[in-house]
Amino acid sequence: MLTSALFAGDPLLEAIAQDQDRISRSQHRTDPAVRKVQIALLDWDPDSLPQFGADGDYGNETAGAVARFKAEVLGVPPAEIIDDVGPLTVQKLDEIRAAVERPPAPGIAPEEWLLTDAEMGGFRSPAFTLDNLILFFVDGEAYYNTLAARLDGLTAGDRVLFAGWRFSPEQKLLPAVAGAPGILDRLLKLRADGIVVRALLYGSQFSTLPVRRPRIPTLPSKDNFDFRTGLVDAGAQAVLDARVGDFGSHHQKCAVVQSAAEGPCAFVGGIDVCLDRWDNAAHIDPPVRQREPDFLGQKISLPGWHDVQCAVFGPAVGQIWQSLVQRWNDPTRPSRIDATPAPIPGSEAPGPPTTSGTQAVQVLRTLTCKGVYSFLPGGEFTVVAGYRKAIRRARHFIYIEDQYLWPSLVVDDLRDAAARGVQVILVTARDFDAPGLKDVHKALRAEALQRISSAAPANVHCFHLEQAATSLQVYVHAKLLIADDQYVAAGSANLNFRSHTTDSELQLGIFDTELIDSAVGGTPHLAGRSVRELRTQIWGEHLNEDPSLHEDPLVGLGRMPTAGGKIGHLVNFPVPPQVPAVDWRETVRELLRSLQEMENWQLLAPIVLGPLSLPLTLVPGMDLGALADLIPDPESFLRNLLNPHTVC
């Protein structure tokens, strides 16, 4: 069947396409179909009929153009070319004509999704860079493998700069390889080989006090202190950075690797190099996976961990490096145990890119506004600005993976998107990873979900992950947004007030300028090649299906489970009809009792309870949990502790 408006419906051309007739000079020299063939030949080559053009007469000039078309386009050997127009010629000319008739797709500029220079507010210039190559790593194994390879390729004089919320010294990048070193030993060897090693670690109040045990997964104090001390003792440069606002943390997860041989690259995302993070698409919890130790008799380690990290090659690496160097070079003392480190000179900036690609990349940050850093006393909030622009721009679907999905500055934007017909697809952690706070997590998440779905509940779809063969949770730690297969936000920032206003975060906004023909609900649509590939890879992983089944996102959504069902790893859950009840005071009581299990707890309690201005008399043997009865509003206390909303 012919598809071009010019050819379709013409009886002679339709018959030829079905190999039931041919145009010949003897029978069809002036048939109306001749002029249509001539028009299509001119579409192919405007100079193919230089004398008579599309005059409707199948003469010598037209016969010569047809012969050349057969030779050059169809590959027919000259000795086999005959003087007629057959089915292959008609079908190919119809294809060429259809492409000409198809109206050009509306142009999509990076500025439609990414913050412009004016919207960026001068935090970085240019607001985004072009010609980057982004590689997306789904789950920790792929990221760790690539990071190990880049580190293994370094030689004397090369440099690495890490920033992280948590580093476990013993975590291996290649745990399946016998004898593979932990990350600390790996970096110590680099240092011994002449590589410049720097690490910027979150230094909580806990990590800068003489409190090391027990290891607490949700507080990276012991791990970061041991990691920092191991590097410093070997002559590397590492600091615990405690320059944070009230209840804040440094949550950026990044590495910049500068190799003279391979060129510069950076890694940005949600994956710290620490226990429990290594996993792959199968989520079967293999024995090589290094697990969290039990905490106060409770099993803390999770049987699966889903996450996303990006490798960056191109001019965006320089902006990522600069964002970390600003933190490193701030003259404010980073913590009570670390002096201000020697500044990183501008001469160490990454050199020209050696690898390029098609992605426009925007480097986004959250830095609190409470004067923590002298270089930016008013803070930076481009992460949430980037989220809000993308959510408001979306017209078809928004796909989000988030650890928390708590109340945040974008909840109403997501509600408004659903109200205008956008399909909002949310994948979040089933249970919280902190001991005793599962009920609080579900209450905060329910508040956000109820708000998002309040205008158009049929357009909001909620899921969590489990092992395919069991009901054990696969913890969703990714911080990911994909909109309309044209935009990706990936990095360290969760959808909650904490990540939008309080913690330091590092996020990438990505638009792929390589646009490919795709479809949304069967309607033609342009998609960024790498954006669609990332989404289909993730959906295929979650559902244990071929990713190609999900190229049309609305078709893919239709393959997902409904009404509490489960397919592969993906489990549907309904928006809670009401917010679950929480015994806030009892939760605070148990939290304080857990705190009392730590060594030197008398030093920690005033830090945790300090904002309440409680008269604390801490004596050995007391029940610290009893102090919960003195807290006038335990709910507000916990909300501010877990999801602080810093207002400038």
C-alpha positions in Angstrom: 0.0 0.0 0.0 1.4 3.4 -1.0 1.7 6.0 1.7 2.5 9.3 0.1 -0.4 11.6 -0.6 0.9 12.0 -4.2 1.0 8.2 -5.0 -1.7 6.8 -2.8 -4.9 6.0 -4.6 -3.5 6.3 -8.1 -4.8 3.1 -9.8 -1.8 2.6 -12.0 0.8 3.2 -9.3 -1.1 1.1 -6.8 -1.2 -1.8 -9.3 2.5 -1.4 -10.0 3.4 -1.4 -6.3 1.6 -4.8 -6.2 3.6 -6.0 -9.2 0.5 -6.1 -11.4 1.5 -3.6 -14.0 4.4 -1.3 -15.2 4.7 2.1 -16.7 6.1 1.9 -20.2 6.5 4.5 -23.0 4.4 2.4 -25.4 1.4 2.1 -23.1 1.4 4.9 -20.5 3.5 7.7 -21.9 1.1 10.4 -20.9 -0.7 8.7 -18.0 -1.3 10.9 -15.0 1.0 8.6 -13.0 4.0 9.7 -15.2 3.9 13.2 -13.8 3.7 11.9 -10.2 6.8 9.7 -10.9 8.6 12.8 -12.3 7.7 14.9 -9.2 9.1 12.1 -6.9 12.3 11.9 -9.1 12.7 15.7 -8.6 12.3 15.1 -4.8 15.2 12.6 -5.1 17.4 14.8 -7.3 16.2 18.3 -8.3 18.6 18.1 -11.3 17.3 14.8 -12.6 15.0 16.3 -15.2 16.9 19.5 -16.2 15.2 20.1 -19.6 11.5 19.3 -19.3 10.9 18.8 -15.6 7.6 17.2 -14.5 5.8 17.7 -17.9 3.8 14.5 -17.7 5.5 12.9 -20.8 7.6 9.8 -20.4 10.2 10.7 -23.0 14.0 10.1 -23.2 14.8 12.5 -20.3 12.4 10.7 -17.9 13.6 7.3 -19.1 17.2 8.4 -18.4 16.3 9.7 -14.9 14.5 6.4 -14.1 17.5 4.4 -15.3 19.9 6.4 -13.1 17.6 6.1 -10.1 17.5 2.3 -10.5 21.3 2.2 -10.7 22.2 4.6 -7.9 19.3 4.0 -5.4 18.1 0.5 -6.1 21.5 -0.9 -7.0 20.3 -2.5 -10.3 23.3 -3.5 -12.5 23.4 -1.4 -15.7 23.1 -4.4 -17.9 19.8 -5.4 -16.2 18.1 -2.0 -16.4 15.0 -2.0 -18.6 13.0 1.0 -19.9 10.0 0.9 -17.5 8.8 1.8 -14.0 8.3 -1.3 -11.9 7.3 -2.1 -8.3 10.7 -1.4 -6.6 11.0 1.9 -8.3 7.4 3.0 -7.3 7.8 1.8 -3.7 11.1 3.6 -3.2 9.9 6.8 -4.9 6.7 6.6 -2.7 8.9 6.4 0.4 11.0 9.4 -0.7 7.9 11.4 -1.5 6.2 10.5 1.9 9.3 11.9 3.7 9.0 15.1 1.7 5.3 15.5 2.5 5.7 14.8 6.2 5.6 18.1 7.9 8.8 18.8 9.8 8.5 18.1 13.5 8.5 21.2 15.6 12.0 22.0 16.7 13.0 21.2 20.3 15.7 23.4 21.7 17.6 22.5 24.9 16.3 25.8 26.4 12.8 24.4 26.4 13.8 21.9 29.1 17.0 23.3 30.6 17.3 26.5 32.6 18.4 29.4 30.5 21.1 31.8 31.5 18.6 34.1 33.0 16.9 31.2 34.9 20.2 29.9 36.1 20.8 33.2 37.8 24.5 33.4 37.2 25.5 30.4 39.2 27.2 28.9 36.2 28.0 30.3 32.8 27.0 29.1 30.3 23.9 27.7 31.9 24.5 24.4 30.1 27.0 22.9 27.8 26.6 21.1 24.5 28.5 18.1 22.9 28.7 16.0 26.1 28.5 12.2 26.2 26.5 10.8 29.1 26.6 7.1 30.0 23.8 6.0 32.3 24.6 3.2 34.8 21.6 1.4 36.2 22.5 -0.2 39.6 25.8 -0.2 41.3 27.7 -3.0 39.5 27.9 -1.1 36.2 29.1 2.1 37.8 31.6 0.4 40.1 33.1 -1.5 37.1 33.6 1.7 35.1 35.0 3.6 38.0 37.5 0.8 38.7 38.6 0.8 35.1 39.1 4.6 35.1 41.1 4.5 38.3 43.2 1.5 37.1 44.2 3.6 34.0 45.7 6.5 36.1 49.4 7.1 36.2 51.7 9.4 38.2 50.5 13.0 38.0 46.9 12.2 37.3 44.2 13.4 39.8 41.0 12.2 41.4 38.6 14.3 43.4 35.8 12.5 45.3 32.8 13.9 47.2 30.3 11.7 49.0 27.8 11.3 51.8 29.4 8.0 52.8 32.5 6.0 52.0 32.9 2.5 53.5 36.7 1.8 53.5 36.2 -1.9 52.8 33.7 -1.6 50.0 35.1 -3.2 46.9 34.5 -1.8 43.4 34.9 -5.4 42.0 33.6 -7.6 44.8 33.2 -10.6 42.4 37.0 -10.5 41.7 39.0 -12.6 44.1 41.5 -10.4 46.1 40.0 -7.1 44.9 40.9 -4.3 47.2 38.4 -2.1 49.1 38.0 1.5 48.0 40.4 2.8 50.7 43.2 0.4 49.8 42.6 1.1 46.1 43.0 4.9 46.7 46.0 4.3 48.9 47.7 2.5 46.1 47.0 5.3 43.7 48.5 7.7 46.2 51.6 5.5 46.4 51.9 5.5 42.6 51.9 9.3 42.4 48.3 10.1 41.7 46.9 13.1 43.5 44.0 11.9 45.7 41.5 14.2 47.3 38.2 13.4 49.1 35.5 15.7 50.4 33.4 13.8 52.9 30.3 14.6 54.8 31.4 15.3 58.3 28.4 15.1 60.5 28.4 16.3 64.1 28.7 12.7 65.0 31.8 12.1 62.9 33.7 15.0 64.4 33.1 13.8 67.9 34.9 10.8 69.5 31.9 8.6 68.7 32.7 5.7 66.4 30.5 2.7 67.3 28.3 1.1 66.5 28.3 1.6 62.8 24.9 3.2 61.9 23.9 2.9 58.2 21.8 6.1 58.2 24.6 8.1 59.8 27.9 7.7 57.9 30.0 8.9 60.8 32.3 5.9 61.5 32.8 5.0 57.9 33.7 8.6 56.8 36.0 9.1 59.8 37.9 5.9 59.1 38.1 6.6 55.4 39.3 10.2 56.0 41.9 9.0 58.5 43.2 6.3 56.3 43.8 8.7 53.4 45.3 11.5 55.6 47.7 9.1 57.3 49.0 8.0 53.9 49.6 11.6 52.8 46.5 12.0 50.7 44.2 15.0 51.1 40.8 14.4 52.7 38.5 16.5 54.9 35.3 15.9 56.9 33.1 18.7 55.8 30.7 19.7 58.6 29.7 23.1 57.0 26.0 22.4 56.9 22.8 24.1 58.1 20.5 22.8 60.9 19.8 19.1 60.4 21.6 19.3 57.0 24.1 17.0 55.4 26.5 16.9 52.4 24.7 14.5 50.1 26.6 15.0 46.8 27.9 11.7 45.3 30.5 12.6 42.7 34.0 11.8 41.4 36.1 13.7 38.9 38.9 11.6 37.3 41.6 13.4 35.4 43.8 11.1 33.3 46.5 12.4 30.9 46.1 9.3 28.8 42.3 9.0 28.7 41.1 12.6 29.3 38.8 13.9 32.0 35.5 12.4 33.1 33.1 12.7 36.0 30.6 10.5 37.8 27.4 12.0 39.3 24.4 10.3 40.7 22.8 8.6 43.7 25.5 5.9 44.4 28.0 6.2 47.2 30.9 3.8 47.4 29.7 2.1 50.6 28.1 -1.1 51.9 24.9 -2.4 50.4 25.1 -0.3 47.2 26.6 -2.9 44.9 23.8 -4.7 43.0 22.7 -5.5 39.4 19.5 -5.9 37.4 18.8 -9.4 38.8 18.5 -8.1 42.4 19.1 -11.7 43.7 21.5 -10.6 46.6 24.5 -12.7 45.6 27.1 -13.7 48.2 29.7 -11.3 46.9 27.5 -8.4 47.8 29.0 -6.6 50.9 26.2 -6.0 53.4 25.5 -3.8 56.3 26.1 -5.3 59.8 23.1 -5.7 62.1 22.3 -2.7 64.2 21.3 -3.3 67.8 20.1 -6.8 67.0 18.1 -5.6 63.9 18.8 -6.7 60.4 19.5 -3.5 58.5 20.9 -4.7 55.2 18.5 -4.7 52.3 18.3 -7.7 49.9 18.4 -5.4 46.8 19.4 -1.9 45.9 18.2 0.0 42.8 20.1 3.1 41.8 21.4 5.3 38.9 24.7 7.0 38.3 26.0 8.9 35.2 29.4 9.1 33.6 30.1 12.5 32.0 32.5 13.2 29.2 32.7 16.7 27.7 32.7 20.3 28.7 30.2 19.6 31.6 33.1 17.9 33.5 34.7 21.3 34.0 31.5 22.7 35.6 31.2 19.6 37.8 34.9 20.0 38.9 34.4 23.7 39.6 31.3 23.0 41.8 33.4 20.7 44.0 36.4 23.0 44.0 34.3 25.8 45.4 33.4 23.7 48.4 37.0 22.5 48.8 38.5 26.0 48.5 36.1 27.8 50.8 38.2 29.4 53.6 35.8 28.5 56.4 37.2 25.7 58.5 35.4 22.5 57.4 35.2 20.8 60.8 36.6 20.8 64.3 39.1 18.1 63.4 40.2 19.3 60.0 41.9 22.6 59.1 41.1 24.4 55.9 42.9 22.4 53.2 45.3 23.8 50.7 43.3 25.3 47.8 43.1 23.5 44.6 44.6 25.8 42.0 42.7 26.8 38.8 45.6 25.3 36.8 44.3 21.8 37.8 41.0 22.3 35.9 40.2 19.5 33.5 41.7 20.0 30.1 39.9 19.9 26.8 37.4 17.1 26.3 38.7 14.1 24.5 35.3 12.5 24.1 32.1 14.2 22.8 28.5 13.3 22.4 25.0 14.7 21.7 23.8 15.6 25.2 23.3 19.1 26.5 24.1 19.0 30.2 23.2 21.3 33.0 24.9 21.2 36.4 22.5 21.9 39.2 23.0 22.3 42.9 21.4 22.8 46.2 23.4 24.7 48.8 21.7 26.0 51.8 21.1 29.7 52.3 22.2 30.0 55.9 25.6 31.5 55.3 27.4 28.1 55.5 29.7 28.9 52.7 31.4 32.2 52.3 31.5 31.8 48.5 27.7 31.5 48.3 26.2 32.8 51.5 22.7 33.1 50.0 22.8 29.5 48.8 21.8 27.9 45.4 18.6 26.2 44.5 18.9 25.3 40.9 18.0 21.7 41.5 14.4 22.5 42.4 14.3 25.1 39.7 15.3 22.5 37.2 12.8 20.0 38.5 10.0 22.6 38.3 10.7 23.7 34.8 10.8 20.1 33.5 7.6 19.1 35.3 5.8 22.1 34.0 7.1 21.5 30.4 6.0 17.8 30.3 3.0 17.1 28.1 2.8 13.3 28.0 4.4 11.5 31.0 6.7 12.1 33.9 8.5 9.1 35.3 10.1 9.4 38.8 12.2 7.1 40.9 12.8 8.4 44.4 13.9 7.1 47.7 11.4 9.1 49.7 8.8 11.1 47.7 7.9 13.2 50.8 6.4 16.7 50.9 8.5 19.0 48.8 8.4 22.1 46.6 7.4 20.1 43.5 4.4 18.2 44.9 1.9 20.8 43.6 3.7 20.9 40.2 3.2 17.1 39.9 -0.5 17.5 40.9 -1.0 20.2 38.2 0.8 17.9 35.6 -1.6 15.1 36.3 -4.5 17.5 36.1 -3.6 18.5 32.5 -3.4 14.9 31.4 0.2 14.0 32.0 0.7 10.4 33.2 2.7 10.6 36.5 4.5 7.3 37.2 6.1 7.1 40.6 8.5 4.3 41.9 9.6 4.7 45.5 11.0 2.7 48.4 8.4 0.5 50.0 10.0 0.8 53.5 12.4 3.3 55.0 15.9 2.2 55.6 16.3 3.7 59.0 15.4 1.6 62.1 12.1 2.5 63.7 11.1 5.1 61.1 9.1 3.0 58.7 5.7 4.4 59.9 7.0 8.0 59.6 8.2 7.4 56.0 4.8 6.0 55.0 2.9 8.9 56.6 5.1 11.5 54.8 4.8 9.6 51.5 1.1 9.3 51.8 0.8 13.1 52.3 2.7 13.7 49.1 0.8 11.1 47.1 -2.6 12.3 48.2 -1.7 15.8 47.1 -0.3 14.7 43.8 -3.3 12.6 43.0 -6.0 15.0 44.3 -6.8 16.5 40.9 -6.7 13.5 38.6 -6.2 10.2 40.5 -6.5 8.1 37.3 -3.3 9.8 36.0 -1.1 8.9 39.0 0.5 5.4 39.2 2.5 4.3 42.2 4.9 1.3 42.5 7.7 -0.1 44.6 10.2 -2.9 43.9 10.6 -6.4 45.3 12.8 -9.4 44.4 11.1 -11.1 41.5 10.8 -14.4 43.4 10.1 -13.2 46.9 8.4 -10.3 48.7 11.7 -9.0 50.0 12.1 -5.3 49.2 14.5 -4.0 46.5 15.3 -0.6 48.0 14.7 2.3 45.6 17.6 4.7 46.1 17.6 6.3 42.7 16.9 10.0 42.3 15.6 10.1 38.7 13.1 12.0 36.6 12.4 11.3 32.9 9.9 13.5 31.1 8.4 12.9 27.6 11.6 10.9 26.6 13.3 14.2 26.1 14.7 15.2 29.5 16.4 13.4 32.4 17.2 14.7 35.8 19.7 12.4 37.6 21.9 13.0 40.6 21.8 13.0 44.4 18.6 15.1 45.1 15.5 13.4 46.4 12.0 14.8 46.1 11.7 16.2 49.6 12.2 19.5 51.3 15.6 18.4 52.6 17.1 18.0 49.2 15.5 21.1 47.8 16.4 23.5 50.6 18.9 22.1 53.2 21.4 19.4 52.0 24.1 20.0 49.5 23.1 18.2 46.3 24.6 17.8 42.8 22.2 17.0 39.9 22.4 16.9 36.2 19.7 18.1 33.8 20.2 16.3 30.5 18.7 16.9 27.0 19.8 14.7 24.1 20.0 16.7 20.9 20.0 13.4 18.9 16.2 13.2 18.4 14.7 10.1 16.9 11.2 9.2 15.6 9.2 7.6 18.3 5.6 7.5 19.5 3.5 8.3 22.6 0.3 6.4 22.7 0.7 5.7 19.0 1.1 9.3 18.0 4.4 10.3 16.4 6.8 11.9 18.9 10.4 12.9 18.9 12.5 11.3 21.6 16.1 11.8 22.7 17.9 8.6 21.8 19.7 8.1 25.1 16.8 9.3 27.2 14.4 6.7 25.7 17.1 4.0 25.9 17.6 4.7 29.6 13.8 4.6 30.3 13.3 1.4 28.3 16.3 -0.3 30.0 14.9 0.5 33.5 11.3 -0.5 32.6 12.6 -3.7 31.1 14.6 -4.4 34.2 11.7 -3.7 36.6 9.3 -5.9 34.6 11.8 -8.6 33.5 10.9 -7.9 29.9 12.5 -7.0 26.6 13.1 -3.2 26.7 11.8 -2.8 23.2 8.3 -3.6 24.4 8.4 -0.2 26.1 9.5 2.2 23.4 6.1 3.8 23.4 5.8 4.9 27.1 2.1 4.7 27.2 2.2 1.2 25.8 4.8 0.4 28.4 2.6 1.9 31.2 -0.2 -0.4 30.0 2.1 -3.4 30.7 2.7 -2.4 34.3 0.7 -4.1 37.1 -2.4 -2.6 38.5 -4.5 -2.9 41.7 -1.8 -4.2 43.9 -0.4 -6.7 41.3 3.2 -7.6 40.7 5.1 -8.2 37.4 8.8 -9.0 37.7 10.1 -6.7 40.4 7.4 -4.0 40.0 4.6 -3.9 42.6 1.6 -1.6 42.2 0.3 0.0 45.3 -2.7 2.4 45.6 -2.5 5.9 46.9 -3.4 5.6 50.6 -7.0 6.9 51.2 -5.7 8.4 54.4 -2.4 9.2 56.1 -1.4 6.3 58.3 -1.4 7.1 62.0 1.9 7.6 63.7 2.7 7.6 67.4 5.1 10.4 67.1 6.1 10.5 70.7 6.8 6.8 70.9 8.9 7.1 67.7 11.0 9.8 69.3 11.3 7.7 72.4 12.7 4.8 70.5 15.0 7.0 68.5 16.5 8.4 71.7 16.9 5.0 73.2 18.8 3.9 70.1 21.0 6.9 70.5 21.8 5.8 74.0 23.3 2.6 72.6 26.2 4.6 71.1 29.4 5.2 72.9 29.7 8.7 74.5 26.0 9.2 73.9 26.1 12.1 76.4 28.0 14.1 73.8 25.4 13.3 71.1 22.1 13.9 72.9 22.6 17.7 73.3 23.3 17.9 69.5 20.2 16.1 68.6 18.0 17.8 71.2 19.7 21.2 71.1 17.2 23.0 68.9 14.5 22.2 71.5 16.4 24.0 74.3 15.5 21.3 76.8 17.1 21.4 80.2 19.3 18.3 79.9 20.9 16.6 82.8 22.5 13.5 81.4 23.6 10.9 84.0 24.8 7.3 83.5 22.0 4.8 83.6 19.2 7.2 82.8 16.5 6.3 80.3 17.2 8.8 77.5 13.9 7.9 75.9 12.1 9.4 78.8 13.1 12.8 77.4 10.5 12.4 74.7 7.9 13.3 77.3 9.5 16.7 77.6 9.2 17.5 73.9 6.1 19.7 73.4 5.5 18.8 69.7 7.2 15.5 68.8 5.7 15.5 65.4 7.2 18.8 64.4 10.5 17.7 65.9 10.7 14.6 63.8 9.5 16.4 60.6 12.2 19.0 61.1 14.8 16.3 61.8 14.0 14.1 58.8 12.6 16.6 56.2 13.9 20.1 57.2 12.5 22.9 55.1 15.1 25.7 55.3 13.4 29.0 54.5 15.7 31.8 53.3 
